[in-house]
Amino acid sequence: MQDHPKLPARRRLILAAVGLATATLPGIAAARIATPQQMRGPFYPDRMPLDQDNDLTRLMGGDPSQGEITDLSGRVLDLDGMPITDALVEIWQCDANGRYIHSGDKGGRPRDPGFQGYGKTHSGSDGGYRFRTIKPVPYPGRAPHIHVAVTAPHRKRLVTQVYVDGARENSRDFLRSLLSAEEQAAVTIPFRPSSDDARRLTARFDILMDRKYLSG
């Protein structure tokens, strides 16, 4: 892992975690279901924040964001369970008030000025990635979700959405209902209290790229 001497210690810790190996791969050994493709949605940022790192909860030394702080991590793998290295992983989501950083989002509540709204990182040698963000919240017509896009070397871009296990809005979400039960399970994950800090949550999302996304 390349050192980043000019970054604050907090950000160096988050970036360093990308390279950590994971001892177990829950659910992967049993049935390697490819992560389903879903639409990008209308709110992929049309104006990127100046800060685009993997910590969405604080903007360049400003106030922390509202919402339940969550460490989201996982691995980018192929269907044989082999890690995919140096994949660009992007996430974007609404803030705790249900607002995206997009000019077309005309929601009534004010945007959270402390929430980055978009972040990116690259998978490490073990396929690992990590973000610090917030637990997603619902907004009219949608269940809580996080948008995820993965651009891997020699593969076509995979775009999907991650849902919160147990969210009451899940059964009413139109886009989620388009997935099979198996696919819904593949993109629905629990958000649990962190064992390191009771004020934070943790969530794990392993991304399995199907061969059909191979380019060329």
C-alpha positions in Angstrom: 0.0 0.0 0.0 1.4 3.4 -1.0 1.9 5.8 1.9 0.1 9.1 1.8 2.2 11.4 4.0 0.2 14.5 3.2 -3.1 13.0 4.2 -4.4 13.4 7.8 -3.9 10.3 10.0 -7.6 9.5 10.0 -7.7 9.3 6.2 -4.5 7.3 6.0 -6.1 4.7 8.3 -9.1 4.4 6.1 -7.0 4.1 2.9 -4.8 1.5 4.5 -7.7 -0.7 5.3 -8.3 -1.3 1.6 -5.3 -3.6 1.6 -6.3 -5.7 4.6 -7.0 -9.4 3.8 -10.3 -10.9 5.0 -10.2 -14.2 6.7 -13.6 -15.4 5.7 -15.9 -14.8 2.7 -19.5 -15.2 4.0 -21.9 -16.8 1.5 -19.4 -17.0 -1.3 -18.3 -20.6 -0.9 -22.0 -21.8 -0.9 -23.4 -20.3 -4.1 -21.4 -17.8 -6.1 -24.2 -15.6 -7.3 -23.1 -12.8 -9.6 -24.0 -9.3 -8.3 -27.0 -8.2 -10.3 -26.8 -5.3 -12.6 -29.2 -2.4 -11.7 -29.9 1.0 -13.2 -27.5 3.8 -12.4 -30.5 6.1 -11.5 -31.1 9.7 -12.3 -28.9 11.1 -9.5 -25.3 10.1 -10.3 -23.6 13.4 -9.5 -23.7 15.9 -12.3 -21.2 18.0 -10.4 -18.6 16.2 -8.4 -17.6 17.3 -4.9 -14.1 18.6 -4.5 -13.4 15.9 -2.0 -13.9 12.5 -3.7 -12.1 10.1 -1.4 -13.5 7.0 0.4 -14.7 8.9 3.5 -18.1 10.5 2.8 -18.7 11.7 6.3 -16.5 14.8 6.4 -15.7 17.3 3.8 -12.1 18.7 3.9 -12.0 19.4 7.6 -15.6 20.6 7.9 -18.3 19.5 10.3 -19.1 15.8 10.4 -22.1 14.6 8.4 -25.5 13.8 9.9 -26.8 10.2 10.0 -25.5 6.9 11.3 -21.8 6.6 10.5 -21.1 3.3 8.8 -17.9 1.5 7.7 -18.8 -0.3 4.5 -16.3 -2.8 3.2 -16.0 -5.9 1.1 -14.1 -7.5 -1.8 -14.4 -7.4 -5.5 -14.2 -11.0 -6.8 -14.8 -13.1 -9.8 -17.2 -16.1 -9.7 -14.3 -18.4 -8.8 -13.7 -16.4 -5.7 -10.5 -14.8 -7.0 -9.8 -11.2 -6.1 -10.0 -8.5 -8.8 -7.2 -6.0 -8.1 -7.2 -2.3 -8.9 -11.0 -2.1 -9.6 -12.4 1.4 -9.3 -15.3 1.2 -6.8 -17.6 4.2 -6.6 -20.6 4.8 -4.3 -23.1 7.6 -4.2 -26.2 8.1 -2.1 -28.5 10.7 -0.6 -27.7 12.4 2.7 -29.6 11.9 6.0 -32.2 14.4 4.7 -32.8 12.3 1.5 -31.0 14.8 -0.8 -28.5 13.9 -3.5 -25.7 16.2 -4.8 -27.4 16.6 -8.1 -29.0 19.7 -9.7 -32.1 17.7 -10.5 -32.8 16.8 -6.9 -35.4 19.5 -5.8 -36.3 17.9 -2.5 -37.8 20.2 0.2 -35.3 19.5 3.0 -31.9 21.3 3.0 -28.9 19.3 2.0 -26.4 18.2 4.7 -23.3 20.4 4.0 -21.1 17.9 5.8 -22.0 14.9 3.6 -19.8 14.2 0.6 -22.5 12.3 -1.3 -20.0 10.5 -3.6 -16.8 8.6 -3.0 -14.4 6.3 -4.8 -11.5 4.0 -4.1 -9.6 1.1 -5.7 -9.6 -2.5 -4.6 -6.4 -3.8 -3.1 -4.4 -6.9 -4.0 -6.9 -9.0 -2.1 -9.9 -7.3 -3.9 -10.6 -5.4 -0.7 -12.2 -2.0 -0.6 -13.6 0.2 2.2 -15.7 3.3 2.6 -16.9 5.4 5.6 -20.4 6.7 4.9 -23.8 6.7 6.5 -26.5 4.1 6.8 -28.8 4.9 3.8 -32.2 6.4 4.5 -35.5 6.2 2.5 -37.0 9.0 0.5 -40.3 9.1 -1.3 -40.7 6.1 -3.6 -37.4 4.4 -2.7 -36.2 2.0 0.0 -32.8 2.9 1.7 -30.0 2.1 -0.8 -26.5 2.9 -1.8 -25.5 3.0 -5.5 -22.3 1.1 -6.3 -20.3 1.1 -9.6 -17.3 -1.1 -10.3 -14.9 -0.5 -13.2 -12.4 -3.3 -13.4 -9.5 -3.8 -15.8 -10.6 -5.6 -19.0 -14.2 -5.7 -17.8 -17.4 -3.8 -18.5 -18.7 -1.5 -15.8 -21.0 -3.1 -13.2 -23.6 -0.8 -11.6 -25.8 -2.1 -8.8 -27.6 -0.9 -5.6 -27.2 -2.1 -2.0 -30.2 -2.4 0.3 -30.6 -2.5 4.1 -31.6 -5.8 5.5 -34.9 -5.5 7.4 -35.9 -2.1 6.0 -39.7 -1.9 5.9 -39.6 -0.1 2.5 -37.8 -3.0 0.8 -41.0 -4.8 -0.2 -42.4 -1.6 -1.8 -39.4 -0.7 -3.8 -40.1 -1.0 -7.5 -36.5 -1.4 -8.7 -35.7 -4.0 -6.0 -38.8 -5.9 -6.9 -37.4 -6.4 -10.4 -34.8 -8.7 -9.0 -35.3 -12.4 -8.3 -35.3 -13.5 -4.6 -31.8 -14.8 -5.0 -30.6 -11.5 -6.5 -32.4 -9.5 -3.8 -30.5 -11.5 -1.2 -27.2 -10.8 -3.0 -27.6 -7.0 -2.7 -29.4 -6.8 0.7 -27.0 -6.6 3.7 -27.2 -6.1 7.5 -26.0 -2.9 9.1 -24.7 -3.9 12.6 -23.1 -2.0 15.5 -19.4 -2.0 15.3 -17.5 -4.1 17.8 -14.8 -1.3 17.9 -17.1 1.7 18.4 -20.7 1.5 19.5 -21.4 4.9 17.8 -20.7 3.4 14.4 -22.2 0.7 12.2 -20.5 -1.8 10.0 -21.7 -3.4 6.8 -20.1 -5.9 4.4 -20.8 -6.1 0.6 -18.8 -8.5 -1.5 -19.1 -7.8 -5.2 -19.0 -10.8 -7.5 -18.4 -10.0 -11.2 -19.9 -12.4 -13.7 -17.9 -13.3 -16.8 -20.6 -11.8 -19.0 -19.1 -8.4 -18.0 -15.9 -9.3 -19.7 -15.1 -6.9 -22.5 -13.7 -7.9 -25.8 
